[in-house]
Amino acid sequence: MYKVMIVDDEPLFRDYMRSKLDWASHGFHICCEAANGREALEEAKENRPDLAFIDISMPFIDGLQLAELLKQTQPDISVVFVTGHSEFDYARQAIRLGAQDYLLKPFNKVEFSTTLQRVKRTLDELSRPAIQENTIPPKTRSTEVVPFDVQERLILTLRMREMDAVREELSRIWHEMNNIEISSVIGRGYLEALINLCRAYIIESELSPEEVWGTDSTLEQQLQTLRSWEEAELWILELFSKAVNYRESFKPSKSYQLFTSAKAYILQNYPDSELTVEGVAQALYIDASYLRKVFKKEANISVVDYITYIRMKEAKDILLIRSIKLSAVAEKVGYNDPNYFSKCFKKRYGLTPSEFEQLHAKKANPE
């Protein structure tokens, strides 16, 4: 049986985890407990658990710090965060630290069982003899193989539920990965990171991966069957598409209808340098504070950030089509100050508009 360590500062919750859940039927047993991160490090050193269930909010050392420290001494330990925090940033930090899953309190026994099944498959893979040639080697370490700026762009497009933009970001990834073997550790790491990023977005949306994907209990097994980036692209695209479009199958709420209307208004009026949150709210006959709450609820993003997102996206499209003065591009997307526009563009894409234009020209006309 695989060994489990429970780390939570609430005695009643540790008691629930220990006495009310059926670990043995899934091939696990609890080997130790800890009330905080300091105790957990000592217990892990002595007991070498295969799996750690960790609460994020704890005294002395929080759960995210603890996970990072545990993986420094035991890289293959599986980590599941159990917490009352539902913010996406927590989930995103968790997956970047190589967390196997992320459960929100209160969770039910079905969610618990599904998580243990997923963890057990990973542990079983790690304990097997060397895998056959041409299969993808298992990898459970940090998902930081995907650059942070790439994660940020994908997060934003997911939050906006804009599948065309998601497709564009994924296409950029496939281009970057073109010279890397899909069966390599890096290739596997990229695919796992993309799955986890999408999974975290689903959690942020207060849904479950199983609910959106039908079941994600076989995702790791499916990953093993991929033999080319072409197969991976189609497979990953389907997962992201289901995540983005899931809510569209239901009758949209009043909040979501308002969110959609606000996005449409911003898309039509982004060239106006005087466009403000108050202006958008007034056009929709609602209070600005309510509009901010709607964007927070539906996309976990501010209205101002969305306006900037649209402006940067349109600026990039202009630069890809034709050569144009910086001041003219800035004006077309709602900026009176070209220098400020350039700063915003670099923050979004990592390059100034001029650098972006030169890079695109070099790719279009290689020597």
N, C-alpha and C positions, 0 to 999 in steps of 0.2 A: 504493500500500500504506500501511496505517496504521503509525505508528511506536510502538515499545514500549521502555520503560525497565524494567530489572530491578534491584531493590534488595534485596540480601541480604548479610549479613556472612559467609556461608560460601562461599569460593571454589569448592568442589566443586559446590555446588548451583547457583551461577551458571553454571558450566561445563555442568552437565546441562541447565539451561534454554536455554542458548545452542546447544549442539551436538546434543542428543538429541531435541529437539522440533521438529515440522514447522510452523513459523510461516507460511512462504510460502503453503502450500496453503490457509490460512485468510485470506490477505490482509494479513499483518502482517510486519514485519521489525524486528529489534532495532537500535535507533539508539544506545543507550548503556547503561552499567551503573554501579552504585554500591555500595560496601560498607557505607555508613551513610547516615543521613538528611542530614547536612551535604553530603556529596558529591552526593546525589540532588538537592538543591535547586539546586546549581550546574549539574548536567547537564540538569536540566529547563529551567532558564533558557536554556541554550544550544541545546538540541535540540528543545524544545517537543513532547514525546511525546504521542501520543493516548491511550496506555494505560500504566499503571504497575503492574507486579507487585511487591508490597511485602511483605517479611517484617515481622511485628509486633515481634518481640523483637530490637532492635538497639541498639548503643551510641550515645551522644550524643543522638539524637532517635529515639524509637521510631516504629514504623510508623503508629500512629494519629495521632500528632502530625504526622508527615510528610504524611499524606494531607490533614489539615486545612490545613496550610501550602500544599501544592500547589494546593488548590482555591481558596485566596484569590487566587492570581495566574492560575490557569487553571481556571475554574469547571467547564468541560465535560470535563475530563480524566476518563477512566474509570479506576477503581482496583479491582484484585483483590488481596486479601490472601492470602498463602501462608504458612502457619505451622503449627507443631506444637501450638499451643494449641487445645484442643477446647472450652474453657469457653464457655458461652453469652454471658457478659458481653462477651467479646471480639467475638463475632459481632455482638452487638447494637450495640456501639459502632461497629463497622465499617459496618453498614447505616445508622446514624444519621449517619455522615459521608458518606453517599452512595456507599458501595462498590458496585461492580457485582456482585461475587461474593466468595466466601470459600472457599478450597481448603485442606484439611488435608493436611499431609505425613504419609506419602507418598501422593500422588494418582496415579491411573493416566492413561493417555493418552486414554481415553474421557472422563473428567471434564475434562481439559484442553481437549479438542476442543469439548465442550459449552459450556464457559465462553467460549472464543474466539468461538464462533458467536453466543452471546448478546451479547457485547460488540460484535461487528461489526454486529449489527442496530441497536444503539443508535447507534453511530457513523455508520452509513449514514443513519439518520433525521435526525441532526443536520446532515448534509451536504446533505440534500435541500433544494430550494426550499421556500418557504412552503407549508404544508399547506393542504388545502382546508378550507372552512368546515365547522363541525360535527364536525370530528375533534378528538381530544384531542392537544394539542401535547406533544412529547416534553419530558421533564424529567429531568435527571440530577443535580441538585444535592442538597444535604442533605435527608434525609427528616424533619427536625425539624419539618415542618409539622404532624405529629401530636404533640399535647402529651405530655410525658414521663409524666404520671400515667396517661394513656390507654394508652400502651405498657406501663407496669408492670402495669396490671390485665389486659390481654390476655396478657401473658407468664405471669402467675400462673395464669390459667384454662387456658392451653395446657398448662402444666406439670402441672396437676391432671387434664388430659384430661377436663374436664367440659364437654361440648358445649353444654349448656343455658346455662352461665355464659358461654361464648364467644359464643353467640347473643345473649345479653343485652347484652354489651359492644358487639358490632357494631351492635345495634339502637340503642344510645345514640349511636354514631357517625353512623349514618344520620340520626338526628333532628337532630344538631348540624349536619350538612352539608346539610340540607333547603333552605336558601336560597342555596346555592352551586351554580353551574353545573358539571355534571360535566365539561364540556369546558374548564373554566378550569385555569390552572396549579395552583391550590390543590386543585381536585378531582382532577386527575391525580396530584398529589403525595400525597394521602391514599391513593389506591388503590395507588400504587407502594410506599408505606411499609408498608401492610398486607401486601402480597405479600412484601416483604423481611423483615418481622417473622416471618411464618409460615415463610419459607424458613430464617431463622436458627434457629428452633425445631427444624426438621427436622434441621439440621446438628448442633445440640446433642444431639439424640437419636441421633447417630452413624449417621444415614441420609443418603440423598441425595435432593434434590428430585425428580430424575428417577424414582427408585425409588418414591416416595410418590405423585407426581402422574401417573405413567406417563411423562410428559415435560413439562418446563417450558420447552421450547425455543420454544413459541409463545405464552407468557403475554403478552409485550409486544404481540404482534400481536393477541391476543384483546382486550387492554385497549383497543386502538384502535377496536374495533367497538362498545363499550358506548355507549349513547345516553341512559341514564337511571339514576338511583340505584336504581330497582327492579331493573334488569338487573344493576347492579353488586352489589347486595345478594345476589342469588341466586348470582352467579358467585363472589364472595369467600367466601360461606358454604360453597360446595362445596369450595373449596380448603382452608379451615380444617377442615372435616369430615373430609376425607381425611387430613389431618395428625394430627388427634386420634385417629381410629379405625384408623389403619393397622396398629398392632400387634395390634389385636383379631382380625385375620384369622389370626393365628398362635396356636399353642398357648402359653398364657401361662407364663412362667417361674415358678420358685418365688419369686423375688424380687418379681415383679409380683403374684402371688397374695397375698403377705404385705402388700405395699403397699395392695392393694385391701381386705384385711381390716382393716388399721389405719385406713384412711379411714372404713370403715363403723363401726368402734368409736368413733372420734372424733365422727362425725356423730351417733351415738346418745347420747354422753356429754358433749358440749361444755357443757351447762348446769352441770355440776359444777365449781365453782370450784377444787376440789382436783385436777382432772385434770392429770396430768404425763406426760412422756415415759416415765418409769419405770412409771407405772401402765398405760399403753397396752401397753408391752412385756410386762409381767407378765400382762396379760389374754390375750396371744397366745403366752405361754410361750416368749419369746425374751429375749435380752439387750438392754438399752437401747442399747448402742453399736452393735449389729447393726441395730436398727431405724433408727437415725440414718443408717447407711450405705445402707440400703434406700431411704430417702427421698431421699438425695443422688443415688443412682444412677437412680431411677425418675422423679424430678421436679425434681432440683437445688434442693431446698428443704428447710429444716429441719422437724422434726416440730412444734416450737413455732410456727413461722410458719404451718404449715397449720392448727393449732388456732385461731390468731388469725384466719386467713382465714375459717374456717367461722363463728366467732363474729361477725365483722363482717358477713358475708353474711346471717346470720340476724337480726342486729340491724336491718339495713337493711330486711329484709322486714317485720319487726314495725312499724317506723316508717311504712312505706308503707301498711299496712293500717289502723292505728288510732292515735289519740293516746293516749300513755301516759307516765307520769312517767319521767324519766331513770333514777332509781334502780331502778325496776321493770324497765326494758329491760336495764339492766346486770346485774341479778340473773338474768334469764331466760337470758342468754347467758354466764353464768359469771364475772361480775365483782362483787367485793364493794365495790370503790371506784368510784363513779360518775365521779369526776374522771379517774381513769386510763382508764376505759372511753371517756370522751369524747375523751381525747387519742389513743387508739388508733383511734377511729372517724374523727377528723379526718385522721390520717395516711393512712388507707386511702382515704377519699372526698373529702378536701379541704375538708370542712365538719364542724362539730360536729353532734351528733345534733339539737339544737334548730334549727340553721340548715337542715339537711337536711329536717326535718319542715316548717318554714315554707316552704321552696322548693317542696316537693311540694304543699302545700296551695294555694299561689298558682297552680301549674300546673293543679291540679284545679278550681280555682274562680277563673278569671281575671275581673277586673272588666270 
